[in-house]
Amino acid sequence: TLPLLLGALLWAPWRALHGAPLAELSGDQDFQLFLQKNLEFTRKIKGDVAALQRVVCDTFQLCKEEELLLVRQDLGIAQAPLEQCHSRTFQAEACFSQIRDGLRAYHGSLAAVLELLPGHTGLVETLQLDAANLSSNIQQQMEDLGLATVTYPTEGQGPLPAFSSRFHHQVGGFFILANFQRFLETAYRALRHLACL
């Protein structure tokens, strides 16, 4: 599985949110500013991922996920989990921890996309930098709010998979970007949900 996100995460039971309850946090001006800035930032990253998806489509004619599902099974590329961001028992610290960990995982897996698209190094590296920055913004905000930062242990995290062929590498790059885009959409909805509380 892509080192990425890999694997099923082992869930630790969540401690209750320490510090201010979410209802109080939501009125906090600094917290609202953080949410607005990072909603914008997440939107920018989504746009960059979409641009790279168009490059993969134009360069390798890999455009439709449903046509590649069989190959995907061979590759074992997993989606970074974000179920804490839409569970009925939504807790800010659990969701933030998953967003932060997922961003770190995608930062690493984008190395496979970098190898695939040497002509677009600037865009891929910008995306890696943005993923790292958003991850550290979230970490910093969690610390500022006194939220417990929890790292979910991920299984199989390690070097990128050895793709057995150029085609598998191309399809792997396609799914890394497709998964990252879905991850960002969920993260965006979670941040927006917090901003509307």
N, C-alpha and C positions, 0 to 999 in steps of 0.2 A: 504494500500500500504506500501511496505517496507519503513520503516521510512526513509530508505535510501534515496532515491533519490527522494524522493517521490514526486510524483505528478507532475503535470504540473507546470512548474515554471512560475511565472508571470514576464513578460519581461519588464524591464525598458528601455526606449529609451536610446541608448548608447551615451554618450558624445564622442566627437571626442578625439582621443588619444592625451593627452597633452604631452608636452616634445618633445623629438625627434620623427620625423616621422619614421615609421617602416623601410623605406629604409635606413635611417641613422643608426638605431639600428642594422640592420642586419650586418653592417660592424664592429660593436663594438666588440672588442676582448673578453671582459668580458662576453658579451651577448652570443657570439658564444661558449665560454667555458661552460657557464651555460647550453646551449642547448645540447652540446655534452655529458656533465656529466649526464644530466637528461634523455637523450635518452638511455644511458647505464643503468641508474637506472630503467627506465620504462621497458626496456627489461628484467632486472632481476626480477622485480615484475611479469611480464607476465609469466616468467618461473615458479615462485613459485605458481601462480594461476593455471597454467597447471598441476603442480605436485599435487595440492590438487584436481583438477578435476579428475585426474587418481585415487586418493584415493577414492573419492566418487563413481566412476565407479566400482572399484574393491570391495569396501566394501558393497555398497548397490545395485549394478547392475543398477545404474542410469547413463546411458552413452549417450543417444540420446535425444536431445531436442524435436524433433518432436513427440516422444512417450509420452511426458509429458505435452503437450500444454494445454490439458483440465484441468489438475490439476492446472496448472499455473494460469488459469483464476480465480480459487477459492482463490488463495493465494494473488492475487493483488500485486505481486512484480514488481516494476517499474524499468526501466532502468534510470540511471542518465543521464539527457539530456546533449548533447554536440553539439547541432546544431550550436552554435556560432563558432565552430571549423571547420565547413565545409560549412558555408554559403558563398554565393558569395560575401557578404560584410564583409569578414573575418577581424576581428580586434583583435590584440594581447590581449588587456586588457579583452575583452569580453570572448575570448577563455580561457585565463589563469584563469579568475574568475570561469568559469564553471569547468575546470579541478580541480582547488583547492577545490571547493565546493563538487564536485563528489567524490574526494578522501576522504574527511571528512565523507561523507555519507557512503561510502563503509567501511571505518575504523570501523564505528559503526555497520554496518550490519554483519561484519565478526564475531561478537559475537555469532550469530546463528550457524555459521560454527564451532566455537570453542566448543560450547556445543555438537555438533554433532560428533566431531572427537577428543575425549579426548586423544587418543593415538598420536595425531599429534599437540599437543598444541604448541610446539616449532615453527613449520612451520607457524601455523596460527598467532601466536603472532609476529613473524618476519614480516609477511605480513602486519599486522596492524601497526607495527612500521614503516615499509618502506612507507606505504601509508601516514602516518602522516608526515614523513620526507619529502617526495616528495611534499606534500601539503605545508609545511612550506618553502621549497626551492622556490616554485613558488611565495608564498606570499612575501618572502624576495626580490626576483628578481623584482617583480612588484614595490615594494617600492623603490628599488635601481634605477629603470628606471623612477621613477616618474609617473608610470601608475596609473590611478584611480582604486582602488580596489572596486569592486562592489560585494555585496553578493546578490545572487538571493534568494528571499524568497521561501522556499519550503513548499508545503502544506503537511499536515499529517506527518511532521517529529516528531518522538516521539519514544516511546519504540518499540522494535521489535514486530512484530505481534505475537499473541498467536497462535501457530500452533495447530490445533485441534487434530492432531494425530502424532505419531512418523513418519509415512510415509510422512505426509505433511511437517514435519520439514526437513526430508531428501530431499524432492523435493525442498523445500524452499532453502536449502543450495546449491543444484545443481544450481538453477537459480541465486542465489546471485553470485556464482562463474562464471557462464556463462555470466551474465551481466557485471561483473567486467572485464572479459577478453575482451569483446567487447569494453567497455569503454576505457580500456588501449590501444587497437589497434588504436582507433580513436585519443586518446591523443598522441600516438606515431607518428602517421601520421602528426598531427598538428605541433608537435615539429620539425619533420624532414622537413616539409614544411618551417618553419621559418628558419631552419638552411640552407636551399638551396636558400633563397631569395638573 
